[in-house]
Amino acid sequence: MNKTVCSDICRQYLRLHLAGEVGPITFARLIEHFGSIERVLAASRSHLRDVERVGAKTAESIAAGLRSDAWQEEVALAERLGVRILCREDDDFPRPLLNIPDPPICLYVLGELRREDALSVAIVGSRQASMYGLEQAQRFAELLTQAGLCVISGMARGVDQSAHLAALRMGGRTIAVLGCGLTHCYPPESVELRDRIAGCGAVVSELPLAAGPQAGNFPRRNRIIAGMSLGTLVVEAGQRSGALITARVANEYNREVFALPGRVDMLQAQGTNDLIRQGYAKLVTGLPDILDELGEVGELLSSAAGPAASTGGDSGAPTASAEPGTPAAIGQLTPVQKRIYEALTADPLHMEQLAAACDMPIGPLSAALTMLQIKGLIKQLPGNQFCRRS
C-alpha cells in the first residue's frame, strides 16, 4: 500500500477502540477527563473509575483491553487485507464525521476516501423494494453522480445496491458503510459488488475487522451513513424500516432529509409518506429538489451539471477550476466563501465562533466550509475547529 496502514496516533486510538466497553461516547468522556489519548492509555483502573459513567466493571474491562496486544494483530490483519485504519486525527478521516456528536473512534477503509467525498448524498431504502423503488434509486444515483456528488449507502439488498450499481455504471464515486467488520461481506452474495465499490470509492466500517453482521450493528452503521452525507434521500421505507433510522439521525445531525413519495396503498411507501406528511423530509421528484436544499454547494453543482440537473442527460464537461490551494483558487471564491476565508487565520477557530464572526447560520456555513476544504484553502481540526492551510 502507498499509505501507512495505521498512523502512530491511530495505533493509540486503536488500543482504546479495541478495549471492551469503549464506544464513541465513553471515548469522548475519557478524552475530556484526562485531556489526551496518551493520558488515557496511561491511566490506572482507579483513575479510570473517576470518569463520568465509568464504573468498576467498565474500568476493569478497559484496563484489561489496554494490556492486550490485540491492536498489533488488528494492524497486521489490516495490512494483509489491504485495509487502512483511520482515526479522528488523521488527515484522511472524513471531515463531515467530525461534525457529529458520536464520530467513530476508528474507521476501517477498503479502497480510498477522498476529500471531495464530503460532497455526498446518501440513498437508503427498503430491502424489499418495488420495481419502481429500484428504478428511482438508480435514477437519483445517476443524477447525483452526474452533478458531481458521491453516493453513499449501506450495500443492503434492494434500494442500497441499486444506488451503488448506478453510481458505478456512471463512473462516479460511491461509498458503502457496512454493519460488520471488513473480513466479512454482508449480504454474503455481494462480494463482487463490494470489490467494485472499493475499486471506485470505498467500503468502510467502524467495527473491528472480525466483527460479524449482528443486528445491533446496523443502527450504529446508519449514523455513519447520515454523518458522512450532506443529505439523505429515502426512496422507499416501510414504517419499521432501518432507513427511517438513518433519516431520523440525519435530522438530528442537522443534515437535509429527502423522501420520494409513493403510492398510498404500498407498504414500502408508508414510511416515506409519513416522513413527508410529518414535515421531517422534503418531497423530491428530481435532482433540483435536492440541490435547492444544499445551499451554495447545490448552486455550484447545479451550474456544473447544466441540463442534466433537470433532464437527467449527459452533464458534459465540468467548468474549469483553479488548482486547489493556489492563489487562483482564492480568486474564484464566492462572496460568502471569501468572507469565511478572511475570517480564518492560522489559529484554529471553532465553528460556532466562526458563525458569529461571519453572522451566518450553521447550515450554510458548514456547506461553505466544505467547499473551502475541497478548494484546499482551509483544513478542519479535531473539535470542530478550522484554520487556513499554510
N, C-alpha and C positions, 0 to 999 in steps of 0.2 A: 504494500500500500504506500502511496505517496505521502500520506499524512500519518502522524502518530496515532496509533490505535487508541491511546488514552493518555492525556496530558498528565503532568505531575500533580497539578491541583485536582484534576479529575480523579486520580487514584485515591486522594484523600476523601473526596466526596463519595467515591465508590465504597470505601470501607464502611462508611456510615450508612450508605444506601442498602448494603447487604446485611447490616446488623438487624436483628429482629426488632420489631415494634417501631421502626422508624419510617414514617411516611412524610409527605411534604410539610404537613402542619407541625408535627413533632420536630422535624428537622429545623423549621423556622424558629421554633421556640428555643431549641438548643443553641442555634447561632446567636439569637438575640441575647440569651442568658450569658453565654461565655464570650461572645464578641468575635470569634473567628473559628474556622473549621479546625485549625491546629489546636486550639484550646479545648475544643470538644473532644478531640481524639485523645488528648492527654488527661482528661477528667477522670477522677475516681468514681466508683459507684456511689459513694456518699455525696459527692458533689453533683452527680447526675440526678440524684433524688431531690435535689433542691430546685430543679427546673419545674416550672408550672406543668401540672398534669403528668408528670413522670414519677410514678410510684416505684416502690422497691422492686416489683416484678419486672417492670419495663427497664429500670436501670440495670438490673442484673442481665437481662437479655441483651441490652446494648453493650455492656461491658464484655460479655462473652463473645459477641459478634466482633468487637474490635480486636479481640485477641486472636481471632481466626485468620487464616491465610486464604480464605475463600476469594478475596478480591484478586489475588495473584492468579488463581485458577480461572477466574472470570476473564481477566485480561488475556490470558493465554488462549482461552477458547474463542474469544472475540477475534484474536489475530488469525486463528485457523479458519474462521468463518468469513473473514473479510469484513467484519463489523467494526465500526468506530463507536466509542463510548464518549459522550459529551456531558459536561456539567455546566451549570449556570454561568460559570466564569469563563468558559471557552468562547472564543470569537464566533465559532460556527453554531453555537447553541441558538435555536430560533428566537429572535428578539421578541416576537409577539407573546411568547410564553412567559416572558419576564414581567408582562403586564397583568398577569392573573394572580390571584391570591395564593394559589397552591401549585406552582410550577413543578414539574418533575425534578427530583434531585439529580438524576442522571437520565440520559436519553440514549438509547442504542439505535444506531443508524446503519442500515444496509443500503448502499447507494450513496447519493450525495445530496446534502442540503445546500442550497444557495441563498445568498442574501435576498435575491429577488423573489424567493418563495414567500416572503412576507406579503406579497400581493397575491392573495389566495382567497378562494371561496370554497366552503365545504358543501358537498352534496350528500345528503343522507336520506334514508327512507326504508321502506318495508323490505324484508327478505322475501315475502310472498307478493311481490309487486305484480300489478296487472301489466298487460302488454302496453297499455297507454303510459303507465308509470315508467316502464323501462325505456320507452321511446322518448319520453320527456327528460329523463335523466341523461340520456345520450345527447339529446338536442341542447340542453343547457350546458353540458360539459363541453360540447363543441363550440358553442358561442363564447363561453368563458375563456376557453383556450385561445380562440381567435382574437379575443380582446387583450390577451397577454397575461391572463390570470392563471395561477396554478390551481389545480383541482385537488381537494383533499377529501378523503373518505376513509371508511373502515374496512374495505375489502370484503365485506359480507356479501352473501348471495343477494341477488335482486338489484335494487337501486344502486348500491355502492359499486358493485362490479361493473354495472352498465356505465356508470360515470367514469370509472378508471379506464375502461376499454376505449371509450370515446375519446378521452384525452390522449391516450396512446396513439390511436388512429390519426389524430390531428397533429401528431408530433410535438405535443405540448408537455408541460411538466405536470406530474401528478404524485401525490404522497399518500401512502396508506399507513394508517395508525392501527396497530394490532393490539388485541387484548390478550396476548400471550408473548412469551419470550421468543426471540428470533431463531432459536433452534427448532421451533415448531412453525407450521403453516396452518392457518385456520381461515376459511374452511380447508380441510386437508387436500381437496382436489384442486386447489388453486396455486400449486407450486409454480406452474408456468407463468401465471399472471403475476405472482409475487416477483419472480425473476425479471419479468419485463418492466414492472414498475421500478425495481431497483436500478435497472439499466437506463431509465429515462426520468428518474426522480429519486424517490427514497421510500423505503419501508422502515418505519420507526416503532419503537415501543419503550415504555419506561420500565418494563418488567425485566428482572434478571433473565439471562439467556435461556435457562432451562425451565422457566415458569410455564406451566400448561395453560390451555384456554379455559380457565374456570369462569363460571357465570358471574362471579363478583368482580372480575377484572374489567368487564365491558363498560359499566357506568363510569369507571375511572378513565378508561380509554376515551370515552366520549368527550370528557372535559378537555382532553388534549386536541381532539379534532376541532372543537369550538375555539379553544385558545389560540390555535395556530392560524385561524382564519379571520379575515375582515368581516365575514358574514357567513351564515349557514342557511342553505336552501333545503327545506324539507319537501321532497317530491310526493311521497305517499307515506302515510303512517296511520296505523290503527290507534285506538285510544290507549293501548298499553305498549306501544312501540318504543324501542330504545331510542329511536330518532327524536322523540319528544324530549328525552333527557338531554340530548345534545342541544336542542332548541332552547330548553329552559336554562341550561348553563350558559349558552351564548348570550341570552338575555341578561343573566346575572353579571356576565363579564362586560356588559355594555357593548356587545357586538351586534351587528344587524341580524335580524331573523326574517327569512322569506319563506313563503309557503305557496305551493301550487294548488289551486282549488281543484276539487274532484267531485265526482257525482255523489249526490246526497244518499244514494242507495248502496254505495260501495263501502264495505268495512275498512278497506285500506285508505279511504279518504276522510274518515271520521276525525282522526287526529289532526290532520292538516286543516280541515274546515273549522275545527274548534280553535286552532291557533289564530286563524284569521278572524273568526267571529268575536273572540275574546280580546282582540287587539294586541296579541303577542307577536304577530308576524304580519309583514306586508304581503298582500296578494300580488303575485307576479304572473305574468303571461309571456314575458320576453326579457331579453338582456337589458334594455333600457330601464326596466323597473328595478333591476339590481344596481346598475351603475348610478342611477339617480340618488340612491341612498348611500353611496360610498364617498360623497363629497368631492373634494378636489381630486382624489385618486380616480374616482369614477369619471370625472370630466376629462382627465388626461387619457384614460384608457378608451373612453368613447371616441375621443378625437383621433386616436391612433387606429381604432378599429374601423372607423369610417362607416360605410353602408352595412357592414357585417353586424354592427350593433343592433340594427333593426331588422335586417333581412335574413341574416344567417349565412350570407355568401362569403366569398373569399375576402379577407381583410386587406389583402395587398401588402406592399412593403411598409414597414413601420417608418415613422418620421425619424429622420436622423437626429441623434442626440450627441452631446459632448461626452468625452471620456470621463467616467466617474472620478470625482475627486480633483478635477482640474479647474483652473480659473474660468474656463469656458463653461463648465457646469454651473458655477456660481452665476455667470451671466445669464443662464437660461432659467433661473428661479422665477417662480411666480411671485407676486407681491406678498402673499401670505407666507410662502416659504422663505422669502428674503427677510421678512420681519422676524421670523423664528430664528433663522440663522444668525442674524445680527444680535439677537438677544443672548446667544450662547457664546461662551468663551472656552478656553482650555480647562477651566474649572467646572466640575460637574454641577448640574442644576437639576433638581427634582422636577418631574413633570408638572406637579401642582404649582411649584414656583414659576415655572415657565409659562403655564396657563395664565397665572396672574400677571406676569410681566408683559405678556402679549395680549392680554384681555381676550382670551379665546376659550370656548368650551373644550372639554377634554376630548370629545369625539373628533371634531375637525382637526384639533391639534395632533392627535395620535396619527391620523391619516397623513398629515403633512410631514410629521417626523419620519414616518415610514418612507416617504418619497425622498427626504433628505438623506436617509441612510442608504437607500438604493443609489442615489447620486454620489455616494462615497464622501459626503461632506461632514457628516456627524457620526457619532457612534453612541450606542447605548451601553450603559454600565449597570452592574447589579444594583438593585434598589430603585429601579425605575428612574435612573438619572441619565442625563445626556450631556454631551460636550462636543466641541468641534474636534474633527480629526486634525492632528498636527501635520 
